[in-house]
Each structure stands twice: as C-alpha cells, then as structure tokens.
Amino acid sequence: MYQLEEKKYFIYFIAIAMFIVAYLLILVWKKRTQKQFADAKLLDKLSPERSTFKSVLKMIFVALGLSFLIIALVNPKMGTKLKTMTGEGVDVVFALDVSKSMLCEDIAPSRLSKAKQIISKTIDKLGSDRIGIIIYAGNSYPLLPITTDQAAAKMFLQNASPDMVSSQGTAINEALDLAKTYYDNEEQTNRFLILLSDGEAHDESNITVTDDLAKEGIKVYTIGIGTTKGGRIPIKMGYSNLTYKKDRKGEVVITKMHDDILKQIAKDGNGKYLSGNNTDKTVDYITNMLSNAQKKEFGTKQYSDYKDRFQWFIALGLLFLLLDLLMFDKKTKWIQRMNLFNEKSDY
C-alpha cells in the first residue's frame, strides 16, 4: 500500500521529457552537421576517443537523477501495516457568546479573544475527547458538530465572530437547548457543557433548560469573561478604533460583566462557575476536571501506518547525478573492446 502526498509535482516530468527531446534533436543536428564537414570514418580517425555511447549514457543518468528527485518531491508513503485505534474519552461542548458586548476590551485583548484562548488551550490539552462548538448571540448556531478532529475545532473557533449571527442579544436559553442535540452517543455517561460569556443581558427568569440538561446527565460549567467595572464596545474597521457603540440617546454604552446568572446556571447544571480572566488557571481546572472524568470508549478505526520514503529517491537521484559528473565523454578501454558502433573497422 502506498500514498502520493504531493502529486502536483508530477508536472515537472514535462521538463524531463523536453530535456530528452532537446537532447535528441541536438544529437541529430550534430550528426547532420558532421556529415557536411567530413566523412564519418574520417571523423572517427580525427577524434578516436569520442564516445557516442557515453554521451547517451550521461544523458540517461541526468534524466534518471532528476526523475528520482521529482519523485522525492511527490513524497511517496509506504503503508507497512494496518493499525487499530480505539477512541476513548468524554463529550465536551463549548457554548461561546459572540454578542457585541464580548468585543469589550476591559480584558486584554478582548472578552471574545480571551474566551477563544481558553477554548483553544483547553483543546490542546485534551486527549481523544470529542469536541463540539456552539456560538450564540440573538440566536444560537452550531459552529462545529461534535467530533474528534481537534484541528478542525481550532480552525472553526478562530473564525467565530459577532458577524456570524443574524441578530444581536443573548439567546442563552436557545444555546442550552441546542447543546442537548449535540450528545449523540447514548452510552456516553460523561457529558460536559462549558459556556463562556460576560453574563450581560441574561435574564434568569428565562433560563428554563438547565434542569433538563442536568436530568440528561449533562454537567454545565460556566466561565465569566470581563470585569464588573466594564468598558466600552469598540466598533472597528481593521485594527483602528473608529468609534464606540452608543444607545438610542447617543450615549456611549458601558458593558459590565454579570456573573450572578452564570453562577446560577452552573449550580442548576451540577457544574461550577469559573472566572475566565486568568487563562492558565481556568484551563488547568477544566483539563484536570475532564481528565479525572471516567472515559468512555466511543469507537475504533483502522488506519495504515504510512511512512515517508522520499529519502530513498533523493539518494537515488543524487547517485545518478554524481555518476554523470564522474563520467567523462571519452571512450574507456572496455568500451573500445566492446566496439559498439563498429569503430575499429578500417576504411
């Protein structure tokens, strides 16, 4: 079994073909020109050590050397054996608040960036746990279905922004309700929902889904991002501040972090409230909590253990190029004895 990692480099074989065609055309041109200059047998007498065979052989060495180097660029991978991997872990869903208030910079670089840092660093420390991401503001959206692909999770997380939701607000109840649909493995007994928000615009009387999550065995942890002092919400274009968000009266809006509702959600969800202003401390707590949870086997898959073999082709390519450098155009004694082109015949 084998794989070709970079097939695009096969196009360079066109250059090899052009080189061979050019060499043959030059060879034909030389023969015709020589015939116009003198008889072939006379030329052999004038240059007895001239070897057509070695000239062709050198061209073959160059073509083979370049060909092997091109194959090395393609990076062939050989599969040595099939391996079976068993997935074992817990299900973790992150619910990220992307409302405009999360753009506030009372926590550097901003509340939203801080929340992304916490999620990203947590993902880096996870094992084979399954991950899902929800974003919400005025509405909630599934940003990433639950998966073991941690690289995809970080890529989707990087693009999360307020522009991805159609309306502003804080539809936390809708986000909690959407989270219930993420846990698709009925045998998984350890399910975690981690909600990151500044708590602003949350109405405790509207939070009705937390109890349902707890009944389904989903533990809800909340992480508060921001300060009680608060700050302004920048409206940016690029990296420069243009202005700040204003209310209907034209006054600059000051957004503050409200942790009361977040603490209540965590309590009702059999989880815990964490302050997210210290990234490392928060990440350490979450990863320790998840690593201590009982892991559940969620599937096995077979894959071939492919290994890079480009080194072989580099070695072969350099070998043939080295042979070309070491070989002279003149005849050697063993070639003269072979008399490949009937060069010893008298005229």
Secondary structure, DSSP 8 states (H G I E B T S, - for coil): -EEES-GGGGGGHHHHHHHHHHHHHHHHHHHHHHHHHS-HHHHHHHSTTB-HHHHHHHHHHHHHHHHHHHHHHH-EEEEEEEEEEEEEE-EEEEEEE-SGGGG--SSSS-HHHHHHHHHHHHHHH--S-EEEEEEESSSEEEEEEEES-HHHHHHHHHT--GGGSSS-S--HHHHHHHHGGG---TT---EEEEEEE--TT--GGG--SHHHHHHTTEEEEEEE-S-SS-EE-EEEETTEEEEE-B-TTS-B-EE----HHHHHHHHHTT--EEETTSHHHHHHHHHHHHHHS--EEEEEEEEEEEEE-HHHHHHHHHHHHHHHHH--SB--HHHHHHTTT-TT---
